[in-house]
Amino acid sequence: MTIKEIAALAGVSISTVSKIVNNKDQNIAAETRNKVLEIVKEYNYTPYGMVKNLSTAKTFILGVVLSNMPRTNSMLSGIAEAAAECNYSLLLFDSRNRPDLELKHINALSQKRVDGVIWEPVNAKSHQLEHYLTDQNIPFIHIMEKDNPHSFKINYEEMGYLLTQELIDYKHAKIACLIKPDSQRSMMVLEGFRKCLFDNHIPYHNSMEISIGNPDYLTELLGHKFSGVVSSHFSSSLTLYEDMDRLHYSIPSDLSVVSLKDEVREAISYPHISSISIPYKEFGYHIGKAIIQKCEKTADTDAGVSFSGDCSLDTEDSLYVPFFLRSKKIVVVGSINTDLTFNVDSLPQTGKATRILNSTFSLGGKGANQAVGAAKLGREVSLIGEIGNDIDSNLIFDQLEKEHVITQGIQRNPNFPTGKAYIYIEESGESAISVLAGANSNLTPECIRQRQHLFKNSGCCLISTELTNETTLEAAKTARKYGAKTFLKPTVIKAMPGELCSYIDFFIPNRYEASLLSPPEYGTIEDQAEYFFCQGIPNVIITLGSRGCYLKTNDTARYFPAADFTPIDTTGGADAFISCLASCLTDGYSLEKSIRIANYAAGFCISRQGVVPALVDRTTLESHIKRIEPELLL
């Protein structure tokens, strides 16, 4: 390809082409210059004038000098894409934050007489090197300088503003900014954080700045001093998540977190931290186009630009309204098992073989059943318990997280197997249960004390006596300490500890348990309820299966009929009843309305096989009641 052929293709004179490719085009129209340059690049034309005058000829090479390369892979990809579109090549240099290397790189680019340079200065003194480029008439742009108005930079300030606004939109006002010392990005995020607080009339003070390098940073964040955190670095968010998990705190239940996410973290899918991805590639493409426009004199790029890109959150999984604005949560302390359920012709009897018609395997245990029951009804639920370190434990965690039960109160114990329940169900729906306690027996009073932070902001605490008497008592005492009402379901005990009665607000035995735990002379349901009431328990509810239940309080003594459902499996009826009762009372329903609604929840459960799969969700329950007793929900 000769200059004559280039001129013919462009429809201009040979002298015009010569002036353009040798940077002597000051008096040539921009439209003509652009047309000639496009043809030159398309046909890879090398002018003969380069041999005679290397100082002015175009090379179609761009230099890129970065202060620190490892964090900029996506940005380089964007620059390369922009260069390729315009038929430019790249020379890439990494200064590794060293001024001596930066000097060598700038000098090398000036000697090679590249067409333009994208330059990320190592520090403020780097500007003293600009003459190496200006002396050779090499255009350049600076990038990523916070205080340089001519620098092209990613707008971390706007991202910090938007992250803070996301928390404020979730009604957070006690917000901290988690930063890294000496980080330019952190300082820009902090500026956006401050501006957003100001615009939302939230006072700013220095204690809102939390450094991940401070060994006491977690103490400053927890204790409910803050309810939300803006993090400038995703790695800091991960550290926070791990430290909170180690101390059995939960994101977002205890603390909402939003963060910037850079390219090296894009492959991380768990934990789900709500993030804005830094648009490195888009920024790279933008600055690539900017330097080419400056080289080809097609735009004025003397002023820098603050680049944002798409600033939407990738997920809202780590966002929640502050704990003090939520309705009271429910804490459940109890057994966690895997249930082996057998459908049989008749319940097992001594000396008689029982034929198994069908079997299923599922999550179970009164603690797990009640936690899932309350969670399905829309409650925030924390479950406290022990499981083994076996295959069954994985199933349990998966199922509880699927049902949105907070699992920070559950610990694996390598020395015990996960508890198991063997459930036999005959055609009438009646059942018999044998239980292997396993790790459940290792839930001690000390475990309750270590996890007592889970009782904060709780309205109800559901406890079953499958645990030791000492652990049950400690759980009831802790619930009272944090102002939660205690619901006790007595199982597998032959006597009620006297001290425990003074910490129980709702006592809910079935008719067999009521008979066993009261003296023989108390032969009727009414007498048994009276006995427990006289032990200092203010609310006694004896469940009666198909006959409903009986309530005894200081003001009331009455029966409630069962809901009209055909029993298939009665195993989880009481758990469904208790979880719904606590949920309704938390919602502000009266005790009598709550019992009537809970009877419907129990009816749904016993009309289906299993327990966890049979527990009813809020929408289904309310839709059913609206058809039959709509006034009950008013």
C-alpha positions as CSV (number, residue, x, y, z in Angstrom):
1,M,0.0,0.0,0.0
2,T,1.5,3.3,-1.1
3,I,0.7,6.9,-0.1
4,K,-0.8,7.4,-3.6
5,E,-3.2,4.5,-3.1
6,I,-4.2,5.8,0.4
7,A,-4.9,9.3,-1.1
8,A,-7.0,7.7,-3.9
9,L,-9.1,5.7,-1.4
10,A,-9.6,8.8,0.7
11,G,-10.3,11.1,-2.2
12,V,-7.6,13.6,-1.1
13,S,-4.2,14.7,-2.3
14,I,-1.0,12.9,-1.5
15,S,0.3,15.9,0.4
16,T,-2.8,15.9,2.6
17,V,-2.2,12.2,3.5
18,S,1.5,13.0,4.2
19,K,0.6,15.9,6.6
20,I,-1.9,13.8,8.5
21,V,0.3,10.7,9.1
22,N,3.2,12.9,10.1
23,N,1.2,15.0,12.6
24,K,1.4,18.2,10.5
25,D,-2.4,18.4,10.1
26,Q,-3.2,21.6,12.0
27,N,-5.1,23.2,9.1
28,I,-6.8,20.1,7.9
29,A,-10.5,19.6,8.6
30,A,-11.3,17.1,11.3
31,E,-13.6,15.1,9.0
32,T,-10.8,14.7,6.4
33,R,-8.3,13.8,9.0
34,N,-10.5,11.1,10.5
35,K,-11.3,9.6,7.1
36,V,-7.6,9.3,6.2
37,L,-6.6,7.8,9.5
38,E,-9.3,5.2,9.3
39,I,-8.0,4.1,5.9
40,V,-4.4,4.2,7.2
41,K,-5.3,2.0,10.1
42,E,-7.4,-0.4,8.1
43,Y,-4.6,-1.1,5.6
44,N,-1.8,-0.9,8.1
45,Y,0.0,1.7,6.0
46,T,3.5,2.6,7.2
47,P,4.7,6.0,5.7
48,Y,8.1,6.2,4.0
49,G,8.4,9.4,6.0
50,M,9.0,7.4,9.2
51,V,12.5,6.6,7.9
52,K,13.3,10.2,7.4
53,N,11.5,11.7,10.4
54,L,10.8,9.3,13.2
55,S,10.0,12.1,15.6
56,T,6.7,13.0,13.9
57,A,5.3,9.8,12.2
58,K,2.3,8.0,13.7
59,T,3.0,4.5,15.1
60,F,-0.6,3.5,16.1
61,I,0.9,2.2,19.4
62,L,-0.5,3.3,22.8
63,G,1.5,3.0,26.0
64,V,-0.1,2.1,29.4
65,V,1.8,2.7,32.6
66,L,0.1,1.4,35.7
67,S,1.2,2.0,39.3
68,N,0.1,-1.5,40.3
69,M,-1.0,-4.1,37.7
70,P,-2.5,-7.1,39.6
71,R,-5.8,-5.3,40.5
72,T,-6.5,-4.1,37.0
73,N,-7.0,-7.1,34.7
74,S,-10.5,-6.1,33.7
75,M,-9.4,-2.5,33.1
76,L,-6.7,-3.7,30.8
77,S,-9.2,-5.9,28.9
78,G,-11.3,-2.8,28.3
79,I,-8.4,-0.7,27.1
80,A,-7.3,-3.5,24.8
81,E,-10.9,-3.8,23.4
82,A,-11.0,0.0,22.6
83,A,-7.5,-0.1,21.1
84,A,-8.4,-3.1,18.9
85,E,-11.5,-1.4,17.6
86,C,-9.4,1.5,16.4
87,N,-6.5,-0.7,15.1
88,Y,-4.0,0.4,17.8
89,S,-1.5,-1.9,19.6
90,L,-0.5,-1.6,23.3
91,L,2.8,-1.5,25.2
92,L,2.1,-2.3,28.9
93,F,4.3,-1.3,31.9
94,D,3.9,-2.0,35.6
95,S,5.6,0.4,38.0
96,R,4.9,-1.8,41.0
97,N,4.4,1.5,43.1
98,R,8.1,2.3,42.6
99,P,9.1,5.8,41.3
100,D,12.4,4.5,39.8
101,L,10.5,2.0,37.6
102,E,8.0,4.6,36.6
103,L,10.8,6.9,35.4
104,K,12.3,4.1,33.3
105,H,8.8,3.3,31.7
106,I,8.0,6.9,30.9
107,N,11.4,7.4,29.3
108,A,11.1,4.2,27.3
109,L,7.7,5.3,25.9
110,S,9.1,8.7,24.9
111,Q,12.0,7.1,23.1
112,K,9.6,4.7,21.3
113,R,7.5,7.7,20.3
114,V,4.2,6.0,20.9
115,D,1.1,7.9,19.8
116,G,-0.4,8.3,23.3
117,V,0.0,7.2,26.9
118,I,-2.5,6.1,29.6
119,W,-0.7,6.8,32.9
120,E,-1.5,6.0,36.5
121,P,1.0,8.0,38.5
122,V,2.7,6.3,41.5
123,N,2.4,9.5,43.6
124,A,2.1,13.3,43.3
125,K,5.8,13.7,42.3
126,S,5.2,11.6,39.2
127,H,4.0,14.7,37.4
128,Q,7.6,15.9,37.3
129,L,8.1,13.3,34.6
130,E,5.5,14.8,32.2
131,H,8.2,16.7,30.2
132,Y,9.5,13.4,28.8
133,L,6.2,13.1,26.9
134,T,5.5,16.7,26.2
135,D,9.0,17.2,24.7
136,Q,8.1,14.6,22.1
137,N,4.5,15.9,21.6
138,I,3.1,12.7,22.9
139,P,-0.4,13.2,24.3
140,F,-1.3,11.5,27.6
141,I,-4.0,11.2,30.2
142,H,-3.7,10.5,33.9
143,I,-6.0,8.0,35.6
144,M,-7.1,7.2,39.1
145,E,-5.8,10.4,40.8
146,K,-8.3,11.5,43.5
147,D,-7.2,15.1,43.7
148,N,-6.3,15.8,40.1
149,P,-9.3,17.4,38.2
150,H,-7.7,16.4,34.9
151,S,-7.5,12.7,35.9
152,F,-9.9,10.0,34.7
153,K,-11.1,8.0,37.6
154,I,-13.7,5.6,38.8
155,N,-16.3,7.4,40.8
156,Y,-15.9,5.6,44.2
157,E,-17.5,8.6,45.9
158,E,-20.8,8.1,44.0
159,M,-20.7,4.3,44.8
160,G,-20.1,5.0,48.5
161,Y,-23.1,7.4,48.4
162,L,-25.3,4.8,46.7
163,L,-24.3,2.0,49.1
164,T,-25.1,4.2,52.0
165,Q,-28.4,5.2,50.5
166,E,-29.3,1.5,50.2
167,L,-28.9,1.1,53.9
168,I,-30.9,4.3,54.6
169,D,-33.7,3.0,52.3
170,Y,-33.8,0.0,54.6
171,K,-34.4,2.4,57.5
172,H,-30.8,2.3,58.9
173,A,-29.5,5.4,60.6
174,K,-26.7,3.8,62.8
175,I,-24.3,3.2,60.0
176,A,-20.5,2.6,60.0
177,C,-18.0,2.8,57.1
178,L,-15.5,0.0,57.0
179,I,-12.3,1.2,55.4
180,K,-8.7,0.2,54.8
181,P,-6.0,2.7,56.1
182,D,-4.1,4.6,53.4
183,S,-6.5,3.4,50.6
184,Q,-7.5,6.0,48.0
185,R,-10.6,4.0,47.3
186,S,-11.6,3.9,51.0
187,M,-11.2,7.7,51.2
188,M,-13.4,8.3,48.2
189,V,-16.0,5.9,49.5
190,L,-15.9,7.6,52.9
191,E,-16.6,11.0,51.2
192,G,-19.6,9.6,49.5
193,F,-20.7,8.0,52.8
194,R,-20.5,11.4,54.6
195,K,-22.3,13.2,51.8
196,C,-25.2,10.7,51.8
197,L,-25.5,11.0,55.6
198,F,-25.6,14.8,55.3
199,D,-28.2,14.7,52.5
200,N,-30.4,12.4,54.7
201,H,-29.9,14.6,57.8
202,I,-28.0,11.9,59.7
203,P,-25.2,13.4,61.9
204,Y,-21.7,12.2,61.1
205,H,-19.0,11.6,63.7
206,N,-15.5,10.1,63.5
207,S,-16.5,6.9,65.4
208,M,-18.4,5.9,62.2
209,E,-15.1,5.2,60.5
210,I,-14.1,1.6,61.3
211,S,-10.8,0.2,60.2
212,I,-10.4,-3.5,59.4
213,G,-6.8,-3.2,60.6
214,N,-8.0,-2.3,64.1
215,P,-8.0,-5.5,66.3
216,D,-11.0,-4.1,68.2
217,Y,-13.0,-3.2,65.1
218,L,-15.6,-6.0,65.8
219,T,-16.2,-4.7,69.3
220,E,-17.0,-1.3,67.8
221,L,-19.4,-2.7,65.3
222,L,-21.3,-5.2,67.5
223,G,-23.3,-4.5,70.7
224,H,-26.0,-2.8,68.5
225,K,-24.0,0.4,68.3
226,F,-24.4,0.1,64.5
227,S,-27.1,-1.7,62.5
228,G,-25.5,-1.4,59.0
229,V,-22.0,-1.2,57.4
230,V,-20.7,0.2,54.2
231,S,-17.5,-1.5,53.1
232,S,-15.0,-0.1,50.6
233,H,-13.4,-3.5,49.9
234,F,-15.1,-6.9,49.4
235,S,-12.2,-8.6,51.2
236,S,-13.0,-6.6,54.3
237,S,-16.6,-7.7,54.1
238,L,-15.5,-11.3,54.0
239,T,-13.4,-10.8,57.0
240,L,-16.3,-9.2,58.8
241,Y,-18.6,-12.1,57.8
242,E,-16.1,-14.7,59.1
243,D,-15.5,-12.9,62.4
244,M,-19.2,-12.5,63.0
245,D,-19.9,-16.1,62.2
246,R,-17.2,-17.3,64.6
247,L,-19.0,-15.3,67.4
248,H,-22.4,-16.7,66.3
249,Y,-23.6,-13.4,65.0
250,S,-25.6,-13.3,61.8
251,I,-25.6,-11.2,58.6
252,P,-28.1,-9.6,58.0
253,S,-30.1,-10.4,61.1
254,D,-27.6,-8.7,63.5
255,L,-25.9,-6.4,61.0
256,S,-26.7,-5.4,57.4
257,V,-23.6,-5.2,55.1
258,V,-23.1,-3.6,51.6
259,S,-19.8,-3.5,49.8
260,L,-17.9,-2.6,46.6
261,K,-16.8,-5.8,44.8
262,D,-13.7,-5.8,42.6
263,E,-12.8,-8.2,39.8
264,V,-10.8,-10.7,41.9
265,R,-13.9,-11.4,43.9
266,E,-16.4,-11.9,41.1
267,A,-16.3,-15.7,41.2
268,I,-17.3,-15.8,44.9
269,S,-20.9,-16.9,45.2
270,Y,-21.0,-17.3,49.0
271,P,-21.5,-15.6,51.3
272,H,-24.1,-13.5,49.6
273,I,-23.0,-9.9,50.4
274,S,-25.0,-7.2,48.7
275,S,-22.4,-5.5,46.4
276,I,-21.9,-3.0,43.6
277,S,-19.3,-4.3,41.2
278,I,-16.5,-1.9,40.3
279,P,-16.8,-1.3,36.5
280,Y,-13.1,-1.8,35.7
281,K,-13.6,-3.1,32.2
282,E,-16.0,-0.4,31.2
283,F,-13.7,2.2,32.6
284,G,-10.8,0.7,30.7
285,Y,-12.8,0.9,27.5
286,H,-13.7,4.5,28.2
287,I,-10.1,5.7,28.8
288,G,-8.9,3.7,25.8
289,K,-11.3,5.6,23.6
290,A,-10.4,8.9,25.3
291,I,-6.6,8.6,24.6
292,I,-7.3,7.6,21.0
293,Q,-9.6,10.6,20.5
294,K,-6.8,12.8,22.0
295,C,-4.2,11.2,19.6
296,E,-6.5,11.7,16.6
297,K,-7.7,15.2,17.8
298,T,-11.3,14.2,17.5
299,A,-12.4,15.4,21.0
300,D,-11.2,17.7,23.8
301,T,-10.0,15.5,26.6
302,D,-8.1,18.0,28.7
303,A,-10.6,17.6,31.5
304,G,-10.8,14.3,33.3
305,V,-14.0,12.4,33.9
306,S,-15.4,10.6,36.9
307,F,-16.7,7.2,35.7
308,S,-19.5,5.3,37.4
309,G,-21.1,2.7,35.1
310,D,-23.8,0.4,36.4
311,C,-24.2,1.0,40.2
312,S,-27.0,-1.4,41.0
313,L,-26.7,-4.0,43.8
314,D,-26.2,-7.6,42.6
315,T,-28.3,-8.9,45.5
316,E,-30.1,-7.7,48.6
317,D,-29.4,-10.9,50.6
318,S,-27.2,-9.1,53.2
319,L,-29.8,-6.2,53.8
320,Y,-32.5,-6.2,56.4
321,V,-34.3,-3.6,58.4
322,P,-32.6,-2.8,61.7
323,F,-33.4,-5.2,64.6
324,F,-35.1,-2.5,66.7
325,L,-37.6,-1.8,63.9
326,R,-38.6,-5.4,63.4
327,S,-41.3,-7.3,65.2
328,K,-39.9,-9.5,67.9
329,K,-38.2,-12.6,66.7
330,I,-38.8,-16.1,68.0
331,V,-36.0,-18.2,69.6
332,V,-36.3,-22.0,69.7
333,V,-34.3,-24.1,72.0
334,G,-34.8,-27.9,71.4
335,S,-33.9,-31.1,69.8
336,I,-32.7,-31.4,66.2
337,N,-33.1,-34.8,64.6
338,T,-33.4,-36.7,61.4
339,D,-36.7,-38.5,61.4
340,L,-37.2,-42.0,60.0
341,T,-40.9,-42.4,59.6
342,F,-42.5,-45.8,59.1
343,N,-46.1,-46.3,58.0
344,V,-47.4,-49.6,59.7
345,D,-50.5,-51.7,60.0
346,S,-50.4,-51.3,63.8
347,L,-48.1,-49.7,66.3
348,P,-45.2,-51.9,67.6
349,Q,-46.1,-54.2,70.5
350,T,-44.0,-56.5,72.7
351,G,-43.6,-59.9,71.2
352,K,-45.3,-59.0,67.9
353,A,-43.6,-58.2,64.5
354,T,-44.7,-55.0,62.8
355,R,-45.0,-54.8,59.0
356,I,-43.6,-51.6,57.5
357,L,-45.7,-50.4,54.5
358,N,-43.6,-47.3,53.6
359,S,-40.7,-45.2,55.0
360,T,-39.4,-41.6,54.7
361,F,-36.4,-39.7,55.8
362,S,-36.6,-36.0,56.8
363,L,-35.6,-33.2,59.2
364,G,-37.2,-33.5,62.6
365,G,-36.9,-32.9,66.4
366,K,-39.2,-30.6,68.3
367,G,-36.8,-27.7,68.1
368,A,-36.4,-28.0,64.4
369,N,-40.1,-28.6,63.8
370,Q,-41.2,-25.5,65.8
371,A,-38.5,-23.3,64.2
372,V,-39.6,-24.2,60.7
373,G,-43.3,-23.9,61.7
374,A,-42.7,-20.3,62.9
375,A,-40.5,-19.4,59.9
376,K,-43.2,-20.6,57.5
377,L,-45.6,-18.2,59.2
378,G,-43.3,-15.3,58.4
379,R,-41.4,-15.0,61.7
380,E,-37.7,-14.3,62.1
381,V,-36.5,-17.5,64.0
382,S,-33.2,-18.5,65.6
383,L,-32.7,-22.1,66.5
384,I,-30.3,-23.2,69.3
385,G,-29.2,-26.8,69.4
386,E,-26.5,-29.4,68.8
387,I,-26.0,-31.8,65.9
388,G,-23.3,-34.3,64.9
389,N,-20.5,-33.8,62.4
390,D,-22.0,-36.5,60.1
391,I,-23.8,-36.6,56.8
392,D,-27.1,-36.0,58.5
393,S,-25.9,-32.7,59.7
394,N,-25.5,-31.4,56.1
395,L,-29.1,-32.3,55.4
396,I,-30.2,-30.4,58.5
397,F,-28.3,-27.2,57.7
398,D,-29.5,-27.3,54.1
399,Q,-33.2,-27.8,55.1
400,L,-33.1,-25.1,57.8
401,E,-31.5,-22.5,55.5
402,K,-34.0,-23.4,52.8
403,E,-36.8,-22.6,55.3
404,H,-35.1,-19.3,56.3
405,V,-34.3,-20.4,59.9
406,I,-31.3,-18.6,61.4
407,T,-28.7,-21.4,62.2
408,Q,-26.0,-19.4,64.0
409,G,-27.1,-21.1,67.3
410,I,-26.5,-24.6,66.0
411,Q,-23.1,-26.2,66.5
412,R,-21.7,-29.5,65.2
413,N,-20.3,-31.9,67.8
414,P,-17.7,-34.3,66.4
415,N,-18.1,-36.7,69.4
416,F,-21.8,-37.4,69.0
417,P,-24.0,-38.5,66.1
418,T,-26.9,-36.3,65.0
419,G,-30.1,-37.2,67.0
420,K,-32.6,-39.6,65.3
421,A,-36.2,-40.2,65.8
422,Y,-37.9,-43.5,64.7
423,I,-41.6,-42.8,64.1
424,Y,-44.3,-45.4,63.6
425,I,-47.6,-44.3,62.2
426,E,-50.7,-46.5,61.8
427,E,-53.6,-45.9,59.5
428,S,-55.7,-43.9,62.1
429,G,-52.9,-41.3,62.3
430,E,-51.8,-42.3,65.8
431,S,-48.1,-42.6,66.3
432,A,-45.3,-44.0,68.5
433,I,-41.8,-42.5,68.6
434,S,-38.4,-43.8,69.8
435,V,-35.6,-41.3,70.1
436,L,-31.8,-41.5,69.9
437,A,-30.7,-38.2,71.6
438,G,-27.2,-38.2,70.1
439,A,-25.7,-34.7,70.1
440,N,-28.9,-33.2,71.6
441,S,-27.8,-34.5,75.0
442,N,-24.7,-32.3,74.7
443,L,-26.6,-29.0,74.7
444,T,-25.6,-27.7,78.1
445,P,-26.4,-24.6,80.2
446,E,-23.0,-23.3,79.2
447,C,-24.0,-23.6,75.5
448,I,-27.1,-21.4,76.3
449,R,-24.9,-18.8,78.1
450,Q,-22.5,-18.7,75.1
451,R,-25.3,-18.1,72.7
452,Q,-27.5,-15.8,74.8
453,H,-27.0,-12.9,72.3
454,L,-29.5,-14.8,70.1
455,F,-32.2,-13.9,72.6
456,K,-31.8,-10.2,72.0
457,N,-35.0,-8.6,70.5
458,S,-36.9,-11.9,71.0
459,G,-40.6,-11.9,72.0
460,C,-41.0,-15.6,72.5
461,C,-38.8,-18.6,73.4
462,L,-40.0,-22.1,72.6
463,I,-38.5,-24.9,74.7
464,S,-39.1,-28.6,74.8
465,T,-37.8,-30.9,77.6
466,E,-36.0,-33.3,75.4
467,L,-33.0,-31.5,76.8
468,T,-31.6,-31.9,80.3
469,N,-33.5,-30.2,83.1
470,E,-30.5,-27.9,83.7
471,T,-30.3,-26.8,80.1
472,T,-34.1,-26.3,80.0
473,L,-34.0,-24.1,83.1
474,E,-31.0,-22.1,81.8
475,A,-32.9,-21.4,78.5
476,A,-36.0,-20.3,80.4
477,K,-33.9,-18.0,82.7
478,T,-32.2,-16.5,79.7
479,A,-35.5,-15.9,78.0
480,R,-36.8,-14.1,81.1
481,K,-33.6,-12.0,81.2
482,Y,-34.2,-10.7,77.7
483,G,-37.9,-10.2,78.1
484,A,-39.1,-13.1,76.0
485,K,-42.2,-15.1,76.9
486,T,-41.4,-18.8,77.5
487,F,-43.5,-21.6,75.9
488,L,-42.7,-25.1,77.3
489,K,-43.7,-28.4,75.7
490,P,-42.9,-31.2,78.2
491,T,-41.7,-34.4,76.6
492,V,-39.8,-37.4,77.9
493,I,-39.8,-36.2,81.5
494,K,-41.6,-37.8,84.5
495,A,-41.7,-34.8,86.8
496,M,-41.6,-31.1,86.5
497,P,-38.7,-29.3,88.2
498,G,-40.2,-27.0,90.8
499,E,-37.9,-24.0,89.9
500,L,-38.8,-24.2,86.2
501,C,-42.4,-23.4,86.8
502,S,-41.6,-19.9,87.9
503,Y,-40.0,-19.2,84.5
504,I,-42.8,-20.6,82.3
505,D,-45.3,-18.3,80.7
506,F,-47.2,-20.9,78.6
507,F,-47.2,-24.6,79.5
508,I,-48.5,-26.8,76.7
509,P,-48.6,-30.6,77.6
510,N,-50.9,-33.1,75.8
511,R,-53.4,-35.0,77.8
512,Y,-51.0,-37.9,78.5
513,E,-48.2,-35.5,79.6
514,A,-50.6,-33.6,81.8
515,S,-51.7,-36.8,83.5
516,L,-48.2,-38.0,84.1
517,L,-46.9,-34.7,85.5
518,S,-49.7,-34.0,87.9
519,P,-50.5,-35.9,91.1
520,P,-52.9,-38.9,90.7
521,E,-55.8,-37.2,92.6
522,Y,-56.0,-34.7,89.7
523,G,-57.9,-36.9,87.4
524,T,-59.7,-34.6,85.0
525,I,-58.3,-32.2,82.4
526,E,-59.7,-29.2,84.4
527,D,-58.1,-30.4,87.6
528,Q,-54.8,-31.0,86.0
529,A,-54.8,-27.5,84.4
530,E,-55.7,-26.1,87.8
531,Y,-52.8,-27.9,89.4
532,F,-50.2,-26.5,86.9
533,F,-51.8,-23.0,87.2
534,C,-51.3,-23.2,91.0
535,Q,-47.6,-24.0,90.5
536,G,-47.2,-20.5,89.3
537,I,-47.7,-21.0,85.5
538,P,-50.0,-18.2,84.3
539,N,-51.2,-19.8,81.0
540,V,-51.8,-23.6,80.8
541,I,-53.0,-25.1,77.5
542,I,-53.6,-28.9,77.5
543,T,-53.8,-30.2,73.9
544,L,-56.4,-33.0,73.4
545,G,-55.9,-34.2,69.8
546,S,-59.2,-34.5,68.0
547,R,-61.0,-32.8,70.9
548,G,-59.0,-29.5,70.5
549,C,-57.5,-28.1,73.7
550,Y,-58.3,-26.7,77.2
551,L,-57.1,-23.3,78.4
552,K,-56.6,-22.2,82.0
553,T,-55.6,-18.7,83.0
554,N,-56.4,-16.3,85.8
555,D,-59.5,-15.1,83.9
556,T,-60.4,-18.0,81.6
557,A,-61.1,-21.7,81.8
558,R,-62.6,-23.1,78.6
559,Y,-62.3,-25.7,75.8
560,F,-61.5,-24.9,72.2
561,P,-62.7,-27.3,69.5
562,A,-60.2,-28.8,67.0
563,A,-60.3,-27.6,63.4
564,D,-62.1,-29.9,61.0
565,F,-59.3,-31.9,59.3
566,T,-59.0,-35.7,58.7
567,P,-55.9,-37.0,60.5
568,I,-53.2,-38.7,58.5
569,D,-50.2,-38.3,60.7
570,T,-50.5,-36.7,64.2
571,T,-46.8,-36.6,64.9
572,G,-46.2,-32.8,64.5
573,G,-49.6,-31.5,65.5
574,A,-48.4,-30.0,68.8
575,D,-45.3,-28.4,67.2
576,A,-47.5,-26.8,64.6
577,F,-49.9,-25.6,67.3
578,I,-47.1,-24.1,69.5
579,S,-45.2,-22.3,66.6
580,C,-48.4,-20.8,65.3
581,L,-49.6,-19.8,68.8
582,A,-46.3,-17.9,69.5
583,S,-46.4,-16.3,66.0
584,C,-50.0,-15.0,66.5
585,L,-49.2,-13.6,69.9
586,T,-46.2,-11.9,68.4
587,D,-48.5,-10.4,65.8
588,G,-50.7,-8.9,68.6
589,Y,-53.7,-11.3,68.5
590,S,-55.4,-12.1,71.7
591,L,-54.7,-15.4,73.4
592,E,-58.1,-16.9,72.6
593,K,-57.9,-15.9,68.9
594,S,-54.3,-17.2,68.8
595,I,-55.4,-20.5,70.1
596,R,-58.2,-20.8,67.5
597,I,-55.8,-19.9,64.7
598,A,-53.2,-22.3,66.0
599,N,-55.8,-25.1,66.0
600,Y,-56.1,-24.6,62.2
601,A,-52.3,-24.8,61.8
602,A,-52.3,-28.0,63.8
603,G,-55.1,-29.4,61.6
604,F,-53.2,-28.7,58.4
605,C,-50.1,-30.5,59.8
606,I,-51.9,-33.7,60.9
607,S,-53.8,-33.9,57.6
608,R,-50.5,-34.6,55.8
609,Q,-47.7,-37.1,56.0
610,G,-44.6,-36.0,58.0
611,V,-44.0,-32.9,60.0
612,V,-41.7,-30.3,58.3
613,P,-43.3,-30.9,54.9
614,A,-46.7,-30.7,56.4
615,L,-46.3,-27.4,58.3
616,V,-48.5,-24.7,56.8
617,D,-47.3,-21.4,55.4
618,R,-48.9,-18.1,56.3
619,T,-50.6,-17.4,53.0
620,T,-52.3,-20.9,52.9
621,L,-53.4,-20.7,56.6
622,E,-54.9,-17.2,56.2
623,S,-56.6,-18.1,52.9
624,H,-58.3,-21.1,54.6
625,I,-59.4,-19.2,57.7
626,K,-60.8,-16.3,55.5
627,R,-63.2,-18.8,53.9
628,I,-64.4,-20.3,57.2
629,E,-64.0,-17.7,59.9
630,P,-62.9,-14.4,58.3
631,E,-63.6,-12.4,61.5
632,L,-60.9,-14.4,63.3
633,L,-58.1,-12.5,61.4
634,L,-59.5,-9.1,62.2
